[in-house]
Each structure stands twice: as C-alpha cells, then as structure tokens.
Amino acid sequence: MPPHPRSAWRATSVAQRTFPNLDGDRDTDTLIIGAGFTGLSTARDLLAKGAECLVVDGKDVAFGASGRSGGFAVPRYKANYSTLAKTFGNAMAVHLFREVVGATDAIAQTVETFKIDCSYQRNGHVTPAHSPGALEGIEADVAFLKAHAEDDGAHILDRKATAEALGTEVYFGAYVDGRGGCLHPYDYTRGLASGLADRGVPISVGTSVTRLQRDGDRWIAETNKGRIRARCIVIATNGYSLPLRGAGTLHRRIVPVSSSVVATRPLDLNESRKTLPSLLPVTDTRRLVNYFRMLPNGQLVFGGRGDITGRRDDPDAYKMIEGHLATTFPHLAGIDIQERWSGFVAVTLDGFPHAGALDDNLFYAIGYGGRGVALTSLMGSRLAKMALGEPIPSDPMGDQGFTPVPFHAFRRTGMRIMAKYYQFRDRIER
Ligand SMILES: Cc1cc2nc3c(=O)[nH]c(=O)nc-3n(C[C@H](O)[C@H](O)[C@H](O)COP(=O)(O)OP(=O)(O)OC[C@H]3O[C@@H](n4cnc5c(N)ncnc54)[C@H](O)[C@@H]3O)c2cc1C
C-alpha cells in the first residue's frame, strides 16, 4: 500500500496503475529524482525529444505536494505584473506573463496528449482582492497587460459581481483570467506517470536517492534499491528536499512550509446555491492566501497556510482554516469536514521558482511556493532543455543570485514571526 495521506483526492481518485520499485543497478541518460509535476514534466519533454530518462521517487508517484495540492492552474504569479514591471522593467514583466500563460497552455496540451482522466477544466481562475489596496493592484495588472502585452484575457469584477460569482461578501473585487483552470492533482500526476510508462519511460517508486557522486563524465546515484549511472541528473524534490550528499546547498535555498486543506461533506442544494455559484477556482490576494473550489460531487475544498511548527497535522492549522471557511461562507460555519490533509510547499526569498545547475549535468528546479501546478510544467520544459544542452531564457527564474536562505537553521522561528506579521498585515489592510 503506498504511503499517501488521506485526502479528497485519494477518496475520489480513478487512477489505477501502480509503479514498481527499482530492480537492481541501472544505466540511463538522464535520471530524474522526484515523481511529482516537475519530474514528470521533465520526463514528458525528454520523451518528446526522443531522449532516454528514468524517474525515481523515494515514496511514490504523486506522494509530494503534487498529489495533495488544490489543483489550481493559476495563470499569474503572486506578485502583481505592475510590481514586476517596476522591479524588472516592462519587457521582462511581459515575458514572465507569457511564460506563465504558456505553462497553463502546456497543462491543457499534456492532458490532451496523454488522455489524462483528471476532471480538467479550463473555465477561468479568480483572484479576489482582500483589501482596497489589493484591488488597486489587480486593476493595475489588467491595465498593464492591455497596454504592454496587448492582452485582454483578464478582466476585473467589481465588488457586487465578485460577491455574486463567489457567494461571499468578504472581497473588494476580483481579477478573472479565462486561461486558468483546475484539475484533480493526484489523478493528473498519476495519469501523466502512467502515460509516460506506457510510452516506455521507466518509473521506479520506493527508490530513495541517498548520494550523488561523479564517476568520470558520468554520475552515480546511490539509492536504497541499487546504483544508477547517468550522464545527467535532474533534482525535482521541491518542498520534500532533504540534505543530499552531492547536491550541495540546494535544500537550504528554500524554506519548506506546510499548506493545509479541508474538504467538507457534499453541500446540499440550498448550500451549494449560496456557495461559489460561478464554480470557478479561487486563490485570493492575501499574503497568507486562502484558496477554494467546488468538487464535482459537491464538496467544498478550502485551503490555506498550514502548520509551520514542524508538526504536519497540527489541529490548530486546520482550526484556523475552518475559521477562514466560516468567515468566507458564514452559512457553512461548523459544517462536517470529511477530509483534512497537508503538504509542503517550497518558499523562496524572492517568491519565484528557480531552475539551474549545481554542477556539470546536475540540474534542479525548486521553490514554487503555492504556485506549482502551472509553473512546474514550465520548469520541467526548462530542465529537459538544460539536460540536452539547449538554451533557456534568462529571467528571474534562473539560478543567478539563488543562494541559501540566511540563518536557514532558524527557519521555523523566522517563518512563525513572518506568518504572524503577514496575518496582521492581511487583517489591517481590510
Ligand atoms: C496543500 C497544497 C496545496 C497546493 N495548491 C496549489 C494550487 O492549487 N495551485 C498551485 O499552482 N500550486 C499549489 N501547490 C503547490 C504545488 O503543489 C507544488 O508547487 C508542486 O506540486 C511541486 O511539484 P514538484 O514535482 O516540484 O514537487 P513534489 O510534488 O513535492 O514532489 C517531490 C517528490 O520528490 C520525492 N523525493 C524527495 N527526496 C527524494 C529522494 N532523495 N529520492 C527520491 N525521491 C525523492 C518526494 O517523495 C516527492 O514525491 C500546493 C501545495 C500544497 C502542499
């Protein structure tokens, strides 16, 4: 039995396939460590280019954040485009916009190519503003994209229209992008793995890489199931990265932070009429975001910041999320919760994911925060290019300046202080 936690995804999964352990020593061109969105997207692109690869996971396909996420394919970054333009210039902000929209396109294409049964819907994604200042920010985004990217794929809902679309009065307006969407994250991940395996990509689970070392112009990865020789190695372990001999300081460049989710019992007709009538997935603008969506069976899935004390299933984290759910939808206060689960996201100091090289033919992509569903597809494509020696764009998602987080050993204390501060800011800004 795989070691996955209970979740609404596990309870509603239609994915059937299981994957074997590594069976003795192996030789491959590219070894991919981690069978989540990033690792499997890398394998997808390597396969498309006719290159050989092998994917391993210490636990199972979709064991990490990929199988536990909200499944929202969000076509924007956490920072506003207008803010990105101030920091990096208009041209770079437009490039970053095109990259993330391209990433959502890639998901649609992947679902289609591999015929993945994952309830994928692309009707749009809503980013409601938690404060008047946040509303100004998303309004500036729409204006920026029109003026500089000649794009009108996003629009603003005023306060009344937002309340009607979401079934809640707590927001000041919303940014809606029709290119966003959502999927069943566990079935998407396992469906992609299954499609890759059908096309000849070996995927080995229960296979934990414990050490990387060079052997001439090859790498040797030691695992609990055997040794793997490879020309190239891709590390795709994100929030589940532990210190790995041979991978230098990678695990110290991010802070793993728990995100927690609850799923209610299916709503009755009266409740569901009042709750998220638009049925669109929602990720709000708070620093400590709240996100929610309806499942086809009528369950409301509601997530937010989880435990940062190191205890993965801290009841206080769920209590806080259930409190946010009740504030957002007062008619659901005290509703039965059927599932509660958490997973680790990887936070970076600049809010961007990064892909780069640790050594010759040793690459990584890491640090998506809570925005990995779409961006992992982009980073997987970049990793495949890097593995094959092809150029990738030079932008803030590269490895320049991506160094270990200072005082990493004290990260939990730091996160606790930051979380309190963010919570305070989110509250007073209203
Ligand atoms: C609760 C939650 C909700 C989220 N919701 C959203 C959302 O709605 N939208 C969005 O865009 N993003 C969301 N995210 C973020 C998103 O899920 C992640 O950014 C994304 O899944 C990262 O994918 P990954 O493949 O890089 O890493 P993961 O899916 O975490 O996979 C890493 C894998 O590496 C394996 N591994 C680790 N070390 C080793 C080793 N030494 N040897 C072998 N294998 C190893 C692990 O077992 C794991 O399976 C959410 C995250 C969480 C936790």
Ligand as a Chemical Component Dictionary entry (heavy atoms), coordinates in Angstrom:
data_LIG
# 
_chem_comp.id                   LIG 
_chem_comp.type                 NON-POLYMER 
_chem_comp.pdbx_formal_charge   0 
_chem_comp.three_letter_code    LIG 
# 
loop_
_chem_comp_atom.comp_id 
_chem_comp_atom.atom_id 
_chem_comp_atom.alt_atom_id 
_chem_comp_atom.type_symbol 
_chem_comp_atom.charge 
_chem_comp_atom.model_Cartn_x 
_chem_comp_atom.model_Cartn_y 
_chem_comp_atom.model_Cartn_z 
_chem_comp_atom.pdbx_ordinal 
LIG C1  C1  C 0 -1.699 21.599 0.180  1  
LIG C2  C2  C 0 -1.093 22.206 -1.070 2  
LIG C3  C3  C 0 -1.909 22.906 -1.961 3  
LIG C4  C4  C 0 -1.356 23.457 -3.119 4  
LIG N1  N1  N 0 -2.199 24.027 -4.042 5  
LIG C5  C5  C 0 -1.691 24.512 -5.186 6  
LIG C6  C6  C 0 -2.558 25.019 -6.187 7  
LIG O1  O1  O 0 -3.780 24.952 -6.075 8  
LIG N2  N2  N 0 -2.003 25.570 -7.302 9  
LIG C7  C7  C 0 -0.655 25.615 -7.484 10 
LIG O2  O2  O 0 -0.215 26.132 -8.502 11 
LIG N3  N3  N 0 0.188  25.066 -6.577 12 
LIG C8  C8  C 0 -0.293 24.514 -5.440 13 
LIG N4  N4  N 0 0.546  23.953 -4.538 14 
LIG C9  C9  C 0 1.981  23.868 -4.852 15 
LIG C10 C10 C 0 2.252  22.709 -5.812 16 
LIG O3  O3  O 0 1.543  21.583 -5.404 17 
LIG C11 C11 C 0 3.770  22.398 -5.833 18 
LIG O4  O4  O 0 4.465  23.560 -6.175 19 
LIG C12 C12 C 0 4.114  21.310 -6.818 20 
LIG O5  O5  O 0 3.321  20.176 -6.616 21 
LIG C13 C13 C 0 5.590  20.935 -6.726 22 
LIG O6  O6  O 0 5.786  19.803 -7.551 23 
LIG P1  P1  P 0 7.179  19.059 -7.553 24 
LIG O7  O7  O 0 7.068  17.960 -8.520 25 
LIG O8  O8  O 0 8.274  20.054 -7.766 26 
LIG O9  O9  O 0 7.374  18.518 -6.067 27 
LIG P2  P2  P 0 6.543  17.394 -5.267 28 
LIG O10 O10 O 0 5.247  17.114 -5.878 29 
LIG O11 O11 O 0 6.553  17.818 -3.840 30 
LIG O12 O12 O 0 7.410  16.087 -5.478 31 
LIG C14 C14 C 0 8.683  15.897 -4.904 32 
LIG C15 C15 C 0 8.929  14.398 -4.852 33 
LIG O13 O13 O 0 10.319 14.182 -4.578 34 
LIG C16 C16 C 0 10.418 12.954 -3.866 35 
LIG N5  N5  N 0 11.739 12.918 -3.223 36 
LIG C17 C17 C 0 12.239 13.759 -2.299 37 
LIG N6  N6  N 0 13.511 13.414 -1.983 38 
LIG C18 C18 C 0 13.818 12.313 -2.730 39 
LIG C19 C19 C 0 14.983 11.488 -2.843 40 
LIG N7  N7  N 0 16.099 11.740 -2.135 41 
LIG N8  N8  N 0 14.944 10.429 -3.677 42 
LIG C20 C20 C 0 13.835 10.169 -4.423 43 
LIG N9  N9  N 0 12.710 10.920 -4.350 44 
LIG C21 C21 C 0 12.694 11.987 -3.516 45 
LIG C22 C22 C 0 9.250  13.017 -2.894 46 
LIG O14 O14 O 0 8.882  11.718 -2.441 47 
LIG C23 C23 C 0 8.168  13.675 -3.737 48 
LIG O15 O15 O 0 7.281  12.720 -4.329 49 
LIG C24 C24 C 0 0.038  23.362 -3.371 50 
LIG C25 C25 C 0 0.843  22.679 -2.469 51 
LIG C26 C26 C 0 0.294  22.098 -1.332 52 
LIG C27 C27 C 0 1.177  21.347 -0.380 53 
# 
loop_
_chem_comp_bond.comp_id 
_chem_comp_bond.atom_id_1 
_chem_comp_bond.atom_id_2 
_chem_comp_bond.value_order 
_chem_comp_bond.pdbx_ordinal 
LIG C1  C2  SING 1  
LIG C2  C3  SING 2  
LIG C2  C26 DOUB 3  
LIG C3  C4  DOUB 4  
LIG C4  N1  SING 5  
LIG C4  C24 SING 6  
LIG N1  C5  DOUB 7  
LIG C5  C6  SING 8  
LIG C5  C8  SING 9  
LIG C6  O1  DOUB 10 
LIG C6  N2  SING 11 
LIG N2  C7  SING 12 
LIG C7  O2  DOUB 13 
LIG C7  N3  SING 14 
LIG N3  C8  DOUB 15 
LIG C8  N4  SING 16 
LIG N4  C9  SING 17 
LIG N4  C24 SING 18 
LIG C9  C10 SING 19 
LIG C10 O3  SING 20 
LIG C10 C11 SING 21 
LIG C11 O4  SING 22 
LIG C11 C12 SING 23 
LIG C12 O5  SING 24 
LIG C12 C13 SING 25 
LIG C13 O6  SING 26 
LIG O6  P1  SING 27 
LIG P1  O7  DOUB 28 
LIG P1  O8  SING 29 
LIG P1  O9  SING 30 
LIG O9  P2  SING 31 
LIG P2  O10 DOUB 32 
LIG P2  O11 SING 33 
LIG P2  O12 SING 34 
LIG O12 C14 SING 35 
LIG C14 C15 SING 36 
LIG C15 O13 SING 37 
LIG C15 C23 SING 38 
LIG O13 C16 SING 39 
LIG C16 N5  SING 40 
LIG C16 C22 SING 41 
LIG N5  C17 SING 42 
LIG N5  C21 SING 43 
LIG C17 N6  DOUB 44 
LIG N6  C18 SING 45 
LIG C18 C19 SING 46 
LIG C18 C21 DOUB 47 
LIG C19 N7  SING 48 
LIG C19 N8  DOUB 49 
LIG N8  C20 SING 50 
LIG C20 N9  DOUB 51 
LIG N9  C21 SING 52 
LIG C22 O14 SING 53 
LIG C22 C23 SING 54 
LIG C23 O15 SING 55 
LIG C24 C25 DOUB 56 
LIG C25 C26 SING 57 
LIG C26 C27 SING 58 
# 
